[in-house]
Amino acid sequence: MSELVPEPRPKPAVPMKPIGINPNLLGYIGIDTIIEQMRKKTMKTGFDFNIMVVGQSGLGKSTLVNTLFKSQVSRKASSWNREEKIPKTVEIKAIGHVIEEGGVKMKLTVIDTPGFGDQINNENCWEPIEKYINEQYEKFLKEEVNIARKKRIPDTRVHCCLYFISPTGHSLRPLDLEFMKHLSKVVNIIPVIAKADTMTLEEKSEFKQRVRKELEVNGIEFYPQKEFDEDLEDKTENDKIRQESMPFAVVGSDKEYQVNGKRVLGRKTPWGIIEVENLNHCEFALLRDFVIRTHLQDLKEVTHNIHYETYRAKRLNDNGGLPPGEGLLGTVLPPVPATPCPTAE
């Protein structure tokens, strides 16, 4: 009878000694230089920013845009003819400029909409504007789906729409509500009360509250939209803007006056100078900081990631992954017959 050999017991696991870390690896690596690399690259390529101004004639749209960018960038400044008649329908006029500051170049395009709201019958007068916005999305989409697409696709999409509200002091017009209701789904709308110096401080405050209430009751969302706040910090900052600043009550002027020994932009009245950049007089400085200094990049990102992606997903879904009637090489595709699914026997 063979002798039984006991099985060897497994040795208890001994914890491994920690591997020594080379202290040289804890020194400076240089990861933070990626910020400087990105800065240099973007400064070389520059930025695109396209801003649309919409509102009735006589609300100071051109003057405000010139004041906003401290440059003659509006249609009025570029090719103004005093004998120019009001267009019978809404026309779209885009004017491009290159602005440079501190070595940073920005290609600014101002899209004006003369004729909007100036007719007796303004039914569906927002349709040419909506069509223009969607055409820019379509143009960008066609460049994206090309096989040999450009390294840098020209961006003509509308990043921001300043909607000018007449300072009536009463309520929004049906045209204002209809425009913002239709266009808020395809573009970032920032409501602006024009020529705020025509109202007293009390009237201005009451009108702002009334406008906010009407927009809320009608389910109209303006930029910055609540659902696009990325974190608590964004929400806190944007809530303050939505509840206190919107809509911005502004005054525009490209004329300078001497006030207390300083040159200031302003409007001269019989009772004094209205200083454009003085927060006690109007909210122009808040609008400029909002559009340019704090939210310009976010306006571009929301346009690309939300509005354009919504348009792109719908177009590609409707047309089998391609723009209508086009193949990958630009050839017209024949209709594909439906193939019946085999049934299980």
VENPE-V624563 format. One record per residue. N is the residue number from 1. RES is the residue in three letters. SS is DSSP state (2 for helix, 1 for strand, 0 for the rest). Layout:
N:RES:SS
N:RES:SS
//
This chain:
1:MET:0
2:SER:0
3:GLU:0
4:LEU:0
5:VAL:0
6:PRO:0
7:GLU:0
8:PRO:0
9:ARG:0
10:PRO:0
11:LYS:0
12:PRO:0
13:ALA:0
14:VAL:0
15:PRO:0
16:MET:0
17:LYS:0
18:PRO:0
19:ILE:0
20:GLY:0
21:ILE:0
22:ASN:0
23:PRO:2
24:ASN:2
25:LEU:2
26:LEU:2
27:GLY:0
28:TYR:0
29:ILE:0
30:GLY:0
31:ILE:0
32:ASP:0
33:THR:2
34:ILE:2
35:ILE:2
36:GLU:2
37:GLN:2
38:MET:2
39:ARG:2
40:LYS:2
41:LYS:2
42:THR:2
43:MET:2
44:LYS:2
45:THR:2
46:GLY:0
47:PHE:1
48:ASP:1
49:PHE:1
50:ASN:1
51:ILE:1
52:MET:1
53:VAL:1
54:VAL:1
55:GLY:0
56:GLN:0
57:SER:0
58:GLY:0
59:LEU:0
60:GLY:0
61:LYS:2
62:SER:2
63:THR:2
64:LEU:2
65:VAL:2
66:ASN:2
67:THR:2
68:LEU:2
69:PHE:2
70:LYS:0
71:SER:0
72:GLN:0
73:VAL:0
74:SER:0
75:ARG:2
76:LYS:2
77:ALA:2
78:SER:2
79:SER:2
80:TRP:0
81:ASN:0
82:ARG:0
83:GLU:0
84:GLU:0
85:LYS:0
86:ILE:0
87:PRO:0
88:LYS:0
89:THR:0
90:VAL:0
91:GLU:0
92:ILE:0
93:LYS:1
94:ALA:1
95:ILE:1
96:GLY:1
97:HIS:1
98:VAL:1
99:ILE:1
100:GLU:1
101:GLU:1
102:GLY:0
103:GLY:0
104:VAL:1
105:LYS:1
106:MET:1
107:LYS:1
108:LEU:1
109:THR:1
110:VAL:1
111:ILE:1
112:ASP:1
113:THR:0
114:PRO:0
115:GLY:0
116:PHE:0
117:GLY:0
118:ASP:0
119:GLN:0
120:ILE:0
121:ASN:0
122:ASN:0
123:GLU:0
124:ASN:0
125:CYS:0
126:TRP:0
127:GLU:2
128:PRO:2
129:ILE:2
130:GLU:2
131:LYS:2
132:TYR:2
133:ILE:2
134:ASN:2
135:GLU:2
136:GLN:2
137:TYR:2
138:GLU:2
139:LYS:2
140:PHE:2
141:LEU:2
142:LYS:2
143:GLU:2
144:GLU:2
145:VAL:2
146:ASN:0
147:ILE:0
148:ALA:0
149:ARG:0
150:LYS:0
151:LYS:0
152:ARG:0
153:ILE:0
154:PRO:0
155:ASP:0
156:THR:0
157:ARG:0
158:VAL:0
159:HIS:0
160:CYS:1
161:CYS:1
162:LEU:1
163:TYR:1
164:PHE:1
165:ILE:1
166:SER:0
167:PRO:0
168:THR:0
169:GLY:0
170:HIS:0
171:SER:0
172:LEU:0
173:ARG:0
174:PRO:2
175:LEU:2
176:ASP:2
177:LEU:2
178:GLU:2
179:PHE:2
180:MET:2
181:LYS:2
182:HIS:2
183:LEU:2
184:SER:0
185:LYS:0
186:VAL:0
187:VAL:0
188:ASN:0
189:ILE:1
190:ILE:1
191:PRO:1
192:VAL:1
193:ILE:1
194:ALA:0
195:LYS:0
196:ALA:2
197:ASP:2
198:THR:2
199:MET:0
200:THR:0
201:LEU:2
202:GLU:2
203:GLU:2
204:LYS:2
205:SER:2
206:GLU:2
207:PHE:2
208:LYS:2
209:GLN:2
210:ARG:2
211:VAL:2
212:ARG:2
213:LYS:2
214:GLU:2
215:LEU:2
216:GLU:2
217:VAL:2
218:ASN:0
219:GLY:0
220:ILE:0
221:GLU:0
222:PHE:0
223:TYR:0
224:PRO:0
225:GLN:0
226:LYS:2
227:GLU:2
228:PHE:2
229:ASP:0
230:GLU:0
231:ASP:0
232:LEU:2
233:GLU:2
234:ASP:2
235:LYS:2
236:THR:2
237:GLU:2
238:ASN:2
239:ASP:2
240:LYS:2
241:ILE:2
242:ARG:2
243:GLN:2
244:GLU:2
245:SER:2
246:MET:0
247:PRO:0
248:PHE:1
249:ALA:1
250:VAL:0
251:VAL:0
252:GLY:0
253:SER:0
254:ASP:0
255:LYS:0
256:GLU:1
257:TYR:1
258:GLN:1
259:VAL:1
260:ASN:0
261:GLY:0
262:LYS:1
263:ARG:1
264:VAL:1
265:LEU:1
266:GLY:1
267:ARG:1
268:LYS:1
269:THR:1
270:PRO:0
271:TRP:0
272:GLY:1
273:ILE:1
274:ILE:1
275:GLU:1
276:VAL:0
277:GLU:0
278:ASN:0
279:LEU:0
280:ASN:0
281:HIS:0
282:CYS:0
283:GLU:0
284:PHE:2
285:ALA:2
286:LEU:2
287:LEU:2
288:ARG:2
289:ASP:2
290:PHE:2
291:VAL:2
292:ILE:2
293:ARG:2
294:THR:2
295:HIS:0
296:LEU:2
297:GLN:2
298:ASP:2
299:LEU:2
300:LYS:2
301:GLU:2
302:VAL:2
303:THR:2
304:HIS:2
305:ASN:2
306:ILE:2
307:HIS:2
308:TYR:2
309:GLU:2
310:THR:2
311:TYR:2
312:ARG:2
313:ALA:2
314:LYS:2
315:ARG:2
316:LEU:2
317:ASN:2
318:ASP:2
319:ASN:0
320:GLY:0
321:GLY:0
322:LEU:0
323:PRO:0
324:PRO:0
325:GLY:0
326:GLU:0
327:GLY:0
328:LEU:0
329:LEU:0
330:GLY:0
331:THR:0
332:VAL:0
333:LEU:0
334:PRO:0
335:PRO:0
336:VAL:0
337:PRO:0
338:ALA:0
339:THR:0
340:PRO:0
341:CYS:0
342:PRO:0
343:THR:0
344:ALA:0
345:GLU:0
//
